[in-house]
Amino acid sequence: MENVDAHDDNFFIKNAVLCWLHHYGDQGHRWDDIYKELAKRDTYTSMESNDDKPKPRPARRRKPKVTATD
C-alpha cells in the first residue's frame, strides 16, 4: 500500500456524491438536481478558521460575605 495517495475529505465526499448519482441518478428522485450540482464542485469543506467565534460569557461576581452581627 505504499503507492496509495492520501485523500482528503473532499475526495470522499465527491466519491459519495458520484456513487449516489451512479446508482440512483436519472430515476426521477427529488435529490437528482441537488446531487448533480454537488458533483460539479471540487471542494466541499473549507479548512479556514472560524473568526466568528462566540464571545465567552462574562465572569460572575462573587457574592459578598455576610458577617454575623450578634
The first five atom37 places (N, CA, C, CB, O) and aatype in JSON, in Angstrom:
{
  "aatype": [12, 6, 2, 19, 3, 0, 8, 3, 3, 2, 13, 13, 9, 11, 2, 0, 19, 10, 4, 17, 10, 8, 8, 18, 7, 3, 5, 7, 8, 1, 17, 3, 3, 9, 18, 11, 6, 10, 0, 11, 1, 3, 16, 18, 16, 15, 12, 6, 15, 2, 3, 3, 11, 14, 11, 14, 1, 14, 0, 1, 1, 1, 11, 14, 11, 19, 16, 0, 16, 3],
  "atom_mask": [
    [1, 1, 1, 1, 1],
    [1, 1, 1, 1, 1],
    [1, 1, 1, 1, 1],
    [1, 1, 1, 1, 1],
    [1, 1, 1, 1, 1],
    [1, 1, 1, 1, 1],
    [1, 1, 1, 1, 1],
    [1, 1, 1, 1, 1],
    [1, 1, 1, 1, 1],
    [1, 1, 1, 1, 1],
    [1, 1, 1, 1, 1],
    [1, 1, 1, 1, 1],
    [1, 1, 1, 1, 1],
    [1, 1, 1, 1, 1],
    [1, 1, 1, 1, 1],
    [1, 1, 1, 1, 1],
    [1, 1, 1, 1, 1],
    [1, 1, 1, 1, 1],
    [1, 1, 1, 1, 1],
    [1, 1, 1, 1, 1],
    [1, 1, 1, 1, 1],
    [1, 1, 1, 1, 1],
    [1, 1, 1, 1, 1],
    [1, 1, 1, 1, 1],
    [1, 1, 1, 0, 1],
    [1, 1, 1, 1, 1],
    [1, 1, 1, 1, 1],
    [1, 1, 1, 0, 1],
    [1, 1, 1, 1, 1],
    [1, 1, 1, 1, 1],
    [1, 1, 1, 1, 1],
    [1, 1, 1, 1, 1],
    [1, 1, 1, 1, 1],
    [1, 1, 1, 1, 1],
    [1, 1, 1, 1, 1],
    [1, 1, 1, 1, 1],
    [1, 1, 1, 1, 1],
    [1, 1, 1, 1, 1],
    [1, 1, 1, 1, 1],
    [1, 1, 1, 1, 1],
    [1, 1, 1, 1, 1],
    [1, 1, 1, 1, 1],
    [1, 1, 1, 1, 1],
    [1, 1, 1, 1, 1],
    [1, 1, 1, 1, 1],
    [1, 1, 1, 1, 1],
    [1, 1, 1, 1, 1],
    [1, 1, 1, 1, 1],
    [1, 1, 1, 1, 1],
    [1, 1, 1, 1, 1],
    [1, 1, 1, 1, 1],
    [1, 1, 1, 1, 1],
    [1, 1, 1, 1, 1],
    [1, 1, 1, 1, 1],
    [1, 1, 1, 1, 1],
    [1, 1, 1, 1, 1],
    [1, 1, 1, 1, 1],
    [1, 1, 1, 1, 1],
    [1, 1, 1, 1, 1],
    [1, 1, 1, 1, 1],
    [1, 1, 1, 1, 1],
    [1, 1, 1, 1, 1],
    [1, 1, 1, 1, 1],
    [1, 1, 1, 1, 1],
    [1, 1, 1, 1, 1],
    [1, 1, 1, 1, 1],
    [1, 1, 1, 1, 1],
    [1, 1, 1, 1, 1],
    [1, 1, 1, 1, 1],
    [1, 1, 1, 1, 1]
  ],
  "atom_positions": [
    [[0.81, -1.18, 0.0], [0.0, 0.0, 0.0], [0.86, 1.25, 0.0], [-0.93, -0.01, 1.18], [0.39, 2.3, 0.43]],
    [[2.06, 1.19, -0.45], [2.94, 2.33, -0.45], [2.59, 3.32, -1.56], [4.37, 1.88, -0.6], [2.93, 4.5, -1.44]],
    [[1.94, 2.89, -2.61], [1.62, 3.76, -3.74], [0.29, 4.49, -3.58], [1.6, 2.95, -4.99], [-0.12, 5.22, -4.48]],
    [[-0.38, 4.3, -2.47], [-1.69, 4.91, -2.25], [-1.51, 6.37, -1.87], [-2.48, 4.15, -1.16], [-0.74, 6.69, -0.95]],
    [[-2.21, 7.26, -2.57], [-2.17, 8.68, -2.25], [-3.1, 8.96, -1.07], [-2.57, 9.54, -3.47], [-4.14, 8.33, -0.92]],
    [[-2.71, 9.91, -0.25], [-3.57, 10.31, 0.86], [-4.7, 11.17, 0.29], [-2.75, 11.08, 1.96], [-4.45, 12.12, -0.45]],
    [[-5.91, 10.84, 0.63], [-7.08, 11.58, 0.16], [-7.64, 12.41, 1.3], [-8.15, 10.63, -0.41], [-7.59, 12.02, 2.46]],
    [[-8.19, 13.55, 0.93], [-8.81, 14.4, 1.94], [-10.32, 14.19, 1.95], [-8.47, 15.87, 1.69], [-10.85, 13.37, 1.2]],
    [[-10.99, 14.94, 2.8], [-12.45, 14.81, 2.93], [-13.17, 15.14, 1.64], [-12.95, 15.71, 4.05], [-14.19, 14.53, 1.32]],
    [[-12.65, 16.1, 0.89], [-13.3, 16.49, -0.37], [-13.36, 15.32, -1.34], [-12.56, 17.67, -1.0], [-14.35, 15.16, -2.05]],
    [[-12.31, 14.51, -1.39], [-12.28, 13.36, -2.28], [-13.39, 12.37, -1.91], [-10.91, 12.67, -2.23], [-14.11, 11.89, -2.79]],
    [[-13.51, 12.07, -0.64], [-14.5, 11.08, -0.2], [-15.93, 11.6, -0.37], [-14.25, 10.69, 1.25], [-16.83, 10.82, -0.7]],
    [[-16.15, 12.88, -0.15], [-17.48, 13.44, -0.33], [-17.86, 13.41, -1.8], [-17.56, 14.89, 0.22], [-18.98, 13.03, -2.15]],
    [[-16.94, 13.81, -2.68], [-17.23, 13.79, -4.12], [-17.47, 12.35, -4.58], [-16.06, 14.42, -4.93], [-18.36, 12.11, -5.4]],
    [[-16.7, 11.4, -4.06], [-16.89, 9.99, -4.41], [-18.28, 9.51, -4.0], [-15.81, 9.13, -3.75], [-18.94, 8.8, -4.75]],
    [[-18.72, 9.9, -2.81], [-20.05, 9.5, -2.35], [-21.15, 10.11, -3.22], [-20.25, 9.92, -0.89], [-22.14, 9.45, -3.52]],
    [[-20.97, 11.37, -3.61], [-21.96, 12.03, -4.47], [-22.04, 11.34, -5.83], [-21.62, 13.54, -4.65], [-23.12, 11.07, -6.34]],
    [[-20.88, 11.04, -6.4], [-20.87, 10.38, -7.72], [-21.41, 8.96, -7.63], [-19.44, 10.36, -8.29], [-22.08, 8.5, -8.57]],
    [[-21.16, 8.25, -6.54], [-21.74, 6.91, -6.36], [-23.25, 6.98, -6.28], [-21.17, 6.23, -5.1], [-23.96, 6.15, -6.85]],
    [[-23.76, 7.98, -5.55], [-25.21, 8.13, -5.44], [-25.81, 8.38, -6.81], [-25.56, 9.29, -4.48], [-26.82, 7.78, -7.17]],
    [[-25.17, 9.26, -7.59], [-25.68, 9.54, -8.94], [-25.61, 8.31, -9.83], [-24.9, 10.69, -9.57], [-26.49, 8.1, -10.66]],
    [[-24.59, 7.51, -9.67], [-24.46, 6.3, -10.48], [-25.58, 5.32, -10.19], [-23.1, 5.64, -10.23], [-26.13, 4.7, -11.11]],
    [[-25.93, 5.17, -8.92], [-26.94, 4.18, -8.54], [-28.37, 4.71, -8.61], [-26.67, 3.69, -7.15], [-29.28, 3.96, -8.97]],
    [[-28.58, 5.98, -8.26], [-29.94, 6.5, -8.14], [-30.26, 7.64, -9.09], [-30.19, 6.95, -6.75], [-31.41, 8.06, -9.18]],
    [[-29.27, 8.14, -9.81], [-29.49, 9.29, -10.68], [-30.41, 8.95, -11.85], [0.0, 0.0, 0.0], [-30.5, 7.8, -12.27]],
    [[-31.08, 9.96, -12.37], [-31.99, 9.84, -13.52], [-33.14, 8.86, -13.29], [-31.22, 9.4, -14.73], [-33.64, 8.24, -14.23]],
    [[-33.55, 8.73, -12.05], [-34.73, 7.9, -11.75], [-35.88, 8.76, -11.25], [-34.38, 6.82, -10.71], [-36.86, 8.25, -10.71]],
    [[-35.75, 10.07, -11.43], [-36.82, 10.96, -11.0], [-36.82, 11.24, -9.51], [0.0, 0.0, 0.0], [-37.83, 11.69, -8.97]],
    [[-35.71, 11.0, -8.84], [-35.63, 11.25, -7.41], [-35.59, 12.76, -7.16], [-34.39, 10.56, -6.78], [-35.08, 13.51, -7.98]],
    [[-36.13, 13.18, -6.04], [-36.21, 14.62, -5.77], [-34.83, 15.22, -5.5], [-37.12, 14.88, -4.57], [-34.69, 16.45, -5.57]],
    [[-33.84, 14.42, -5.21], [-32.5, 14.94, -4.95], [-31.59, 14.9, -6.18], [-31.86, 14.15, -3.84], [-30.43, 15.29, -6.07]],
    [[-32.08, 14.46, -7.32], [-31.24, 14.36, -8.53], [-30.57, 15.68, -8.87], [-32.08, 13.89, -9.71], [-29.36, 15.72, -9.1]],
    [[-31.32, 16.75, -8.91], [-30.77, 18.05, -9.29], [-29.73, 18.53, -8.28], [-31.89, 19.08, -9.42], [-28.71, 19.11, -8.65]],
    [[-30.0, 18.29, -7.0], [-29.08, 18.72, -5.96], [-27.75, 17.98, -6.09], [-29.69, 18.49, -4.56], [-26.68, 18.58, -6.01]],
    [[-27.81, 16.67, -6.28], [-26.59, 15.88, -6.39], [-25.83, 16.19, -7.68], [-26.92, 14.4, -6.32], [-24.6, 16.11, -7.71]],
    [[-26.53, 16.52, -8.75], [-25.85, 16.91, -9.99], [-25.09, 18.21, -9.81], [-26.87, 17.04, -11.15], [-23.99, 18.37, -10.34]],
    [[-25.67, 19.14, -9.06], [-24.96, 20.38, -8.76], [-23.76, 20.12, -7.86], [-25.9, 21.39, -8.1], [-22.7, 20.71, -8.04]],
    [[-23.92, 19.23, -6.88], [-22.8, 18.91, -5.98], [-21.66, 18.22, -6.72], [-23.29, 18.02, -4.84], [-20.5, 18.4, -6.37]],
    [[-21.99, 17.43, -7.74], [-20.96, 16.71, -8.49], [-20.07, 17.67, -9.27], [-21.61, 15.71, -9.44], [-18.94, 17.32, -9.61]],
    [[-20.55, 18.87, -9.57], [-19.76, 19.85, -10.32], [-18.72, 20.54, -9.44], [-20.68, 20.89, -10.94], [-17.77, 21.13, -9.96]],
    [[-18.89, 20.47, -8.14], [-17.97, 21.15, -7.22], [-16.7, 20.33, -7.02], [-18.65, 21.4, -5.88], [-16.71, 19.11, -7.18]],
    [[-15.62, 21.01, -6.69], [-14.37, 20.33, -6.37], [-14.07, 20.35, -4.87], [-13.22, 20.97, -7.13], [-13.35, 19.48, -4.37]],
    [[-14.61, 21.32, -4.17], [-14.39, 21.38, -2.72], [-15.73, 21.42, -2.01], [-13.53, 22.63, -2.34], [-16.68, 22.06, -2.45]],
    [[-15.77, 20.72, -0.9], [-17.0, 20.64, -0.11], [-16.78, 21.13, 1.31], [-17.52, 19.2, -0.08], [-17.71, 21.58, 1.98]],
    [[-15.55, 21.05, 1.77], [-15.24, 21.5, 3.12], [-14.2, 22.6, 3.03], [-14.72, 20.33, 4.01], [-13.38, 22.62, 2.11]],
    [[-14.23, 23.5, 3.96], [-13.22, 24.56, 4.0], [-12.4, 24.4, 5.26], [-13.88, 25.98, 3.93], [-12.93, 24.08, 6.33]],
    [[-11.13, 24.61, 5.14], [-10.24, 24.46, 6.28], [-9.94, 25.81, 6.93], [-8.94, 23.79, 5.85], [-9.01, 25.92, 7.74]],
    [[-10.7, 26.83, 6.59], [-10.48, 28.14, 7.16], [-10.93, 28.16, 8.61], [-11.21, 29.22, 6.35], [-11.91, 27.51, 8.98]],
    [[-10.2, 28.91, 9.42], [-10.6, 29.02, 10.82], [-11.84, 29.9, 10.92], [-9.45, 29.59, 11.68], [-12.04, 30.81, 10.11]],
    [[-12.63, 29.63, 11.88], [-13.86, 30.38, 12.07], [-13.56, 31.6, 12.93], [-14.98, 29.51, 12.72], [-13.36, 31.47, 14.14]],
    [[-13.51, 32.78, 12.31], [-13.23, 34.0, 13.05], [-14.46, 34.53, 13.78], [-12.69, 35.07, 12.1], [-14.35, 35.44, 14.59]],
    [[-15.59, 33.98, 13.5], [-16.83, 34.42, 14.13], [-17.15, 33.58, 15.36], [-17.99, 34.37, 13.14], [-18.29, 33.16, 15.56]],
    [[-16.14, 33.32, 16.16], [-16.35, 32.51, 17.35], [-17.22, 33.27, 18.34], [-14.99, 32.12, 18.01], [-17.12, 34.5, 18.44]],
    [[-18.07, 32.56, 19.05], [-18.91, 33.26, 20.03], [-18.04, 33.81, 21.16], [-20.0, 32.32, 20.6], [-17.02, 33.22, 21.53]],
    [[-18.46, 34.93, 21.69], [-17.71, 35.55, 22.78], [-17.93, 34.74, 24.06], [-18.14, 37.02, 22.99], [-19.01, 34.21, 24.28]],
    [[-16.9, 34.66, 24.89], [-17.09, 33.93, 26.16], [-18.05, 34.7, 27.06], [-15.74, 33.71, 26.87], [-18.15, 35.92, 26.99]],
    [[-18.73, 33.97, 27.9], [-19.68, 34.63, 28.79], [-18.93, 35.44, 29.83], [-20.61, 33.6, 29.47], [-17.79, 35.11, 30.17]],
    [[-19.55, 36.5, 30.33], [-18.86, 37.32, 31.33], [-18.72, 36.57, 32.65], [-19.62, 38.65, 31.55], [-19.55, 35.72, 32.99]],
    [[-17.68, 36.89, 33.36], [-17.43, 36.24, 34.65], [-18.49, 36.68, 35.66], [-16.01, 36.58, 35.18], [-18.97, 37.81, 35.63]],
    [[-18.85, 35.77, 36.54], [-19.83, 36.1, 37.58], [-19.1, 36.73, 38.77], [-20.61, 34.83, 38.02], [-17.98, 36.37, 39.1]],
    [[-19.78, 37.67, 39.37], [-19.22, 38.29, 40.56], [-19.53, 37.43, 41.78], [-19.76, 39.72, 40.75], [-20.59, 36.81, 41.87]],
    [[-18.61, 37.42, 42.69], [-18.83, 36.68, 43.93], [-19.8, 37.46, 44.82], [-17.5, 36.43, 44.67], [-19.81, 38.69, 44.85]],
    [[-20.6, 36.7, 45.52], [-21.49, 37.35, 46.49], [-20.66, 37.82, 47.68], [-22.64, 36.38, 46.95], [-19.74, 37.13, 48.11]],
    [[-20.98, 38.98, 48.21], [-20.22, 39.45, 49.36], [-20.49, 38.55, 50.58], [-20.57, 40.91, 49.67], [-21.6, 38.07, 50.79]],
    [[-19.43, 38.35, 51.35], [-19.58, 37.52, 52.55], [-20.43, 38.25, 53.58], [-18.19, 37.17, 53.15], [-20.28, 39.45, 53.82]],
    [[-21.34, 37.5, 54.17], [-22.21, 38.06, 55.19], [-21.53, 37.86, 56.54], [-23.64, 37.4, 55.16], [-21.16, 36.75, 56.89]],
    [[-21.38, 38.93, 57.28], [-20.77, 38.84, 58.63], [-21.86, 38.75, 59.64], [-19.86, 40.07, 58.94], [-22.92, 39.36, 59.49]],
    [[-21.6, 37.98, 60.69], [-22.59, 37.8, 61.75], [-22.56, 39.04, 62.67], [-22.31, 36.49, 62.57], [-21.49, 39.48, 63.09]],
    [[-23.72, 39.58, 62.95], [-23.79, 40.76, 63.83], [-24.58, 40.41, 65.08], [-24.44, 41.98, 63.09], [-25.73, 40.83, 65.23]],
    [[-23.98, 39.66, 65.96], [-24.65, 39.29, 67.23], [-24.22, 40.16, 68.33], [-24.39, 37.86, 67.59], [-24.68, 39.99, 69.46]]
  ]
}
